[in-house]
Amino acid sequence: MWETSGRLLKLLSLLQARRDWSGAELADSLGVTSRTVRRDIDRLRELGYPVHALQGTAGYRLGAGGALPPLLLDDAEAVAVAIGLRTATGSSVSGIEETALRALTKLEQLLPSRLRYRVNSLHTATVRAGTAPAPEVSADTLLVIAEACRRSELLRFDYTSHRGKESSRRVEPRDLVSFGRHWYLVGFDVERADWRTFRVDRLRPRTPTGPRFTPREAPFTDVAEHLSSQLSVRAWTCQATVTLHEPAEVIAERIWPGMGVLEAVDERSCLLHIGADTVSSLVWMITSVDADFTLTSGSPELVTALRAQADRCQRALAGR
């Protein structure tokens, strides 16, 4: 009896670890005959696990059922899930904190003491600091957008811009991006005939979604890089380009996500395209890179602000 139960658990673990298995592979892994594998598969089905036979081959696949059956996790997987659930309790996605906490409580009750100790150690030793509250987004809204992206369905929604202007949009969604502590939708705005980026916390989807569309080719290949460019330069009132007199690969380590777009020039220099809401913020961001630079393009106000900063630094060293 115990031997059979242990073999069933191992069989279930194998089916969860890979999409498709042949009967011969399972039999070899379990050290039994193919006939025994078939009997064990039938037992799993009786317990509610949807194990499907693959057409044309003597193989099996664990499918999705009407209810979530127990999962078998190894030590590393269990710790990873626990850490992920703990992180989700402080997520910017509204409505999942309590659910994540319930799931975490159930998981921690089942963890062996050695793993529970590791997870709790991480929790008690971790302090969240320096993180500004992020706007919350609805989990339902994220799912609606994700489904529209997957099915290539036109997305209709009401949108509030950062200036508070209301508008109705019809967008062919391409990607849903988590960037920093915000969620963004990148897609083709049908009315404006242009690729646009939208903050998810500012949009309210209309249901049902629109008709399906044929995905068009985007003018970018890396959506994360495209979004970084949008957020760091085009969205800001004050913009500039500086030539940094160090290689791009060295400067890249000093650029945080969303700060600016780096462009290599040669082995000794690179361009930094950068934006901010004020000129003083732009001066601080440029000088924080800690590299010699030349202002390549910028407003007269930026030139004045940089000179004022240089004079301020010289006055600070007067008499030394």
ChimeraX attribute file (.defattr): number of C-alpha atoms within 10 A of each C-alpha:
attribute: neighborCount
match mode: 1-to-1
recipient: residues
	/A:1	6
	/A:2	7
	/A:3	7
	/A:4	10
	/A:5	11
	/A:6	11
	/A:7	17
	/A:8	18
	/A:9	14
	/A:10	16
	/A:11	20
	/A:12	20
	/A:13	15
	/A:14	18
	/A:15	18
	/A:16	16
	/A:17	13
	/A:18	10
	/A:19	11
	/A:20	16
	/A:21	19
	/A:22	16
	/A:23	20
	/A:24	16
	/A:25	12
	/A:26	21
	/A:27	17
	/A:28	13
	/A:29	12
	/A:30	17
	/A:31	12
	/A:32	13
	/A:33	13
	/A:34	18
	/A:35	12
	/A:36	14
	/A:37	21
	/A:38	15
	/A:39	11
	/A:40	18
	/A:41	21
	/A:42	14
	/A:43	13
	/A:44	17
	/A:45	13
	/A:46	10
	/A:47	10
	/A:48	13
	/A:49	21
	/A:50	19
	/A:51	18
	/A:52	15
	/A:53	18
	/A:54	13
	/A:55	8
	/A:56	6
	/A:57	10
	/A:58	12
	/A:59	16
	/A:60	20
	/A:61	17
	/A:62	19
	/A:63	13
	/A:64	12
	/A:65	11
	/A:66	8
	/A:67	9
	/A:68	9
	/A:69	12
	/A:70	8
	/A:71	10
	/A:72	15
	/A:73	14
	/A:74	9
	/A:75	12
	/A:76	10
	/A:77	11
	/A:78	19
	/A:79	19
	/A:80	13
	/A:81	15
	/A:82	24
	/A:83	16
	/A:84	13
	/A:85	22
	/A:86	20
	/A:87	14
	/A:88	18
	/A:89	19
	/A:90	15
	/A:91	18
	/A:92	20
	/A:93	22
	/A:94	15
	/A:95	15
	/A:96	17
	/A:97	17
	/A:98	12
	/A:99	13
	/A:100	20
	/A:101	18
	/A:102	13
	/A:103	14
	/A:104	19
	/A:105	14
	/A:106	11
	/A:107	16
	/A:108	18
	/A:109	10
	/A:110	11
	/A:111	16
	/A:112	10
	/A:113	11
	/A:114	9
	/A:115	17
	/A:116	17
	/A:117	13
	/A:118	11
	/A:119	19
	/A:120	14
	/A:121	11
	/A:122	12
	/A:123	13
	/A:124	8
	/A:125	7
	/A:126	9
	/A:127	8
	/A:128	6
	/A:129	6
	/A:130	6
	/A:131	7
	/A:132	7
	/A:133	10
	/A:134	14
	/A:135	15
	/A:136	17
	/A:137	20
	/A:138	16
	/A:139	13
	/A:140	13
	/A:141	17
	/A:142	19
	/A:143	12
	/A:144	17
	/A:145	23
	/A:146	18
	/A:147	15
	/A:148	21
	/A:149	21
	/A:150	11
	/A:151	13
	/A:152	18
	/A:153	21
	/A:154	23
	/A:155	25
	/A:156	21
	/A:157	17
	/A:158	14
	/A:159	20
	/A:160	16
	/A:161	12
	/A:162	10
	/A:163	6
	/A:164	9
	/A:165	8
	/A:166	13
	/A:167	11
	/A:168	15
	/A:169	18
	/A:170	18
	/A:171	24
	/A:172	26
	/A:173	28
	/A:174	23
	/A:175	18
	/A:176	20
	/A:177	18
	/A:178	12
	/A:179	14
	/A:180	9
	/A:181	14
	/A:182	16
	/A:183	21
	/A:184	19
	/A:185	23
	/A:186	23
	/A:187	23
	/A:188	21
	/A:189	18
	/A:190	14
	/A:191	10
	/A:192	11
	/A:193	9
	/A:194	10
	/A:195	16
	/A:196	16
	/A:197	20
	/A:198	16
	/A:199	18
	/A:200	24
	/A:201	20
	/A:202	19
	/A:203	22
	/A:204	15
	/A:205	19
	/A:206	15
	/A:207	10
	/A:208	10
	/A:209	17
	/A:210	16
	/A:211	12
	/A:212	13
	/A:213	12
	/A:214	8
	/A:215	13
	/A:216	10
	/A:217	8
	/A:218	12
	/A:219	9
	/A:220	10
	/A:221	9
	/A:222	9
	/A:223	16
	/A:224	16
	/A:225	14
	/A:226	15
	/A:227	19
	/A:228	17
	/A:229	21
	/A:230	18
	/A:231	21
	/A:232	19
	/A:233	21
	/A:234	15
	/A:235	15
	/A:236	14
	/A:237	11
	/A:238	20
	/A:239	21
	/A:240	21
	/A:241	20
	/A:242	19
	/A:243	21
	/A:244	26
	/A:245	18
	/A:246	19
	/A:247	17
	/A:248	20
	/A:249	13
	/A:250	12
	/A:251	20
	/A:252	15
	/A:253	9
	/A:254	13
	/A:255	16
	/A:256	9
	/A:257	15
	/A:258	18
	/A:259	20
	/A:260	24
	/A:261	22
	/A:262	21
	/A:263	16
	/A:264	17
	/A:265	15
	/A:266	12
	/A:267	11
	/A:268	12
	/A:269	20
	/A:270	23
	/A:271	25
	/A:272	26
	/A:273	22
	/A:274	24
	/A:275	28
	/A:276	23
	/A:277	12
	/A:278	13
	/A:279	22
	/A:280	15
	/A:281	12
	/A:282	20
	/A:283	17
	/A:284	13
	/A:285	17
	/A:286	24
	/A:287	13
	/A:288	11
	/A:289	17
	/A:290	11
	/A:291	14
	/A:292	13
	/A:293	18
	/A:294	12
	/A:295	16
	/A:296	13
	/A:297	14
	/A:298	14
	/A:299	12
	/A:300	9
	/A:301	12
	/A:302	20
	/A:303	15
	/A:304	12
	/A:305	16
	/A:306	20
	/A:307	12
	/A:308	12
	/A:309	16
	/A:310	12
	/A:311	11
	/A:312	11
	/A:313	11
	/A:314	11
	/A:315	10
	/A:316	10
	/A:317	8
	/A:318	7
	/A:319	6
	/A:320	4
